[in-house]
Amino acid sequence: MRTIIRVLVGAFALWLTTLIVGGSGPHGVWIESPGETALRTASLEPLRGVTVSEGPYAHVITLLLVALVFGIVNGTLGKVVRFVSIPLYIITLGLFGLIVNGIMFAVVAWLSDLAGFGLRIDSFWWGVLAAFVMSCLAGIMNGLLGTGKKRDRDR
């Protein structure tokens, strides 16, 4: 149950991050649903007179899928990258964590680009900024909901 709540918190934090960092339209960081990707990549001639219906919940499902991918990437690749970069964390007094989070954000954007929908970022530095904002928002929400606490197994 805690994992489901954390994925929901991640999806909500991602949505807020795209609103804060993304702005209007495809600038900075944004989420593309499968129908939006099809319209962007297809030629307009075959689609003349055809409307692409992506459903009312396509954006929400896309956010949930991207949040799930975030969790998987941070749980696997993120731990390896953080362990390998311990000396850089020490030298920079922890500021290298921003770069690592930006790398994880770029990996999720790359994976979702392979899937054909999901997270899009303009550049690496937009990813670093978005990772910082998302980390702050998710930390606040997990703190308020109590999902970041370890369970007491002695009870």
C-alpha positions in Angstrom: 0.0 0.0 0.0 2.9 2.3 0.8 4.4 1.8 -2.6 1.1 2.7 -4.3 0.8 5.9 -2.3 4.5 6.7 -3.2 3.8 6.2 -6.9 0.7 8.5 -6.6 2.7 11.1 -4.8 5.4 10.9 -7.5 2.8 11.3 -10.2 1.3 14.3 -8.4 4.8 15.8 -7.8 5.6 15.2 -11.5 2.4 17.0 -12.6 3.2 20.0 -10.4 6.8 20.0 -11.7 5.6 20.2 -15.3 3.3 23.1 -14.3 6.1 24.9 -12.5 9.1 24.2 -14.8 7.3 23.5 -18.1 5.3 26.6 -18.7 2.9 26.7 -21.6 3.5 24.3 -24.5 6.5 22.2 -25.1 9.1 24.2 -23.3 11.3 23.0 -20.4 9.7 19.8 -19.1 6.4 18.4 -20.2 4.4 15.2 -20.5 3.1 13.9 -23.8 0.3 11.4 -24.0 0.3 8.8 -26.7 -2.3 10.7 -28.9 -0.2 13.9 -28.7 2.9 12.0 -29.8 1.0 10.5 -32.8 -0.1 13.9 -33.9 3.4 15.4 -33.5 5.2 12.7 -35.4 2.6 11.9 -38.1 2.2 13.8 -41.4 -0.9 15.9 -41.4 -2.0 14.8 -44.8 -3.2 11.3 -43.8 -4.9 12.7 -40.7 -6.9 15.3 -42.5 -10.5 15.1 -41.2 -9.5 12.4 -38.6 -9.6 13.3 -34.9 -7.4 11.5 -32.4 -9.4 10.6 -29.3 -7.0 9.8 -26.5 -9.7 9.6 -23.8 -10.2 11.7 -20.7 -7.7 9.8 -18.5 -4.8 9.5 -20.9 -2.8 12.2 -19.3 -3.3 10.8 -15.8 -2.4 7.3 -16.9 0.8 8.7 -18.6 1.7 10.5 -15.4 1.3 7.3 -13.4 3.4 5.3 -15.8 6.1 7.9 -15.8 6.1 8.0 -12.0 6.3 4.2 -11.9 9.3 4.3 -14.3 10.9 7.0 -12.0 10.6 4.6 -9.1 12.1 1.7 -11.0 15.0 3.8 -12.3 15.7 5.4 -9.0 15.5 2.1 -7.2 17.9 0.3 -9.6 20.2 2.6 -11.6 20.0 5.5 -9.1 21.4 3.4 -6.3 24.3 2.3 -8.5 25.1 5.8 -9.7 24.9 7.2 -6.2 27.2 4.6 -4.8 29.8 5.0 -7.6 29.8 8.8 -7.2 30.3 8.9 -3.4 33.7 10.7 -3.8 32.1 13.4 -5.9 29.3 13.8 -3.2 32.0 14.3 -0.6 34.1 16.7 -2.7 31.0 18.9 -3.6 29.4 18.6 -0.2 26.4 16.9 -1.7 25.7 19.3 -4.5 26.6 16.5 -7.0 23.3 15.0 -6.0 21.6 17.6 -8.2 23.5 16.3 -11.2 22.7 12.7 -10.4 19.0 13.5 -10.1 19.2 15.3 -13.4 20.8 12.2 -15.0 18.0 10.1 -13.6 15.5 12.5 -15.0 17.2 12.3 -18.4 17.2 8.5 -18.3 13.4 8.5 -17.6 12.9 10.9 -20.4 15.0 8.7 -22.7 13.1 5.5 -21.7 9.7 7.2 -22.2 10.9 8.5 -25.6 11.6 4.9 -26.6 8.0 4.0 -25.5 6.7 6.8 -27.7 5.1 8.9 -25.0 5.8 10.3 -21.5 8.3 12.7 -20.2 10.0 15.2 -22.4 12.8 17.6 -21.5 14.4 20.4 -23.6 18.0 20.0 -22.2 19.9 18.4 -19.4 19.8 21.6 -17.3 16.0 21.7 -17.6 16.1 18.1 -16.3 18.3 19.2 -13.3 15.9 22.0 -12.4 12.9 19.7 -12.8 14.6 17.0 -10.7 15.3 19.6 -7.9 11.7 20.9 -8.0 10.2 17.4 -8.1 12.5 16.2 -5.2 11.3 19.1 -3.1 7.7 18.6 -3.8 7.8 14.8 -3.3 9.7 15.2 -0.1 7.1 17.7 1.3 4.2 15.5 0.2 5.8 12.3 1.6 6.5 14.1 4.8 2.9 15.2 5.1 1.5 11.8 4.3 4.1 9.9 6.4 5.1 7.6 3.5 8.8 8.3 3.9 8.9 6.8 7.5 10.2 3.4 8.1 7.7 1.0 9.6 8.4 -0.1 13.2 8.6 -3.9 12.9 8.7 -4.5 16.7 5.0 -3.8 17.3 
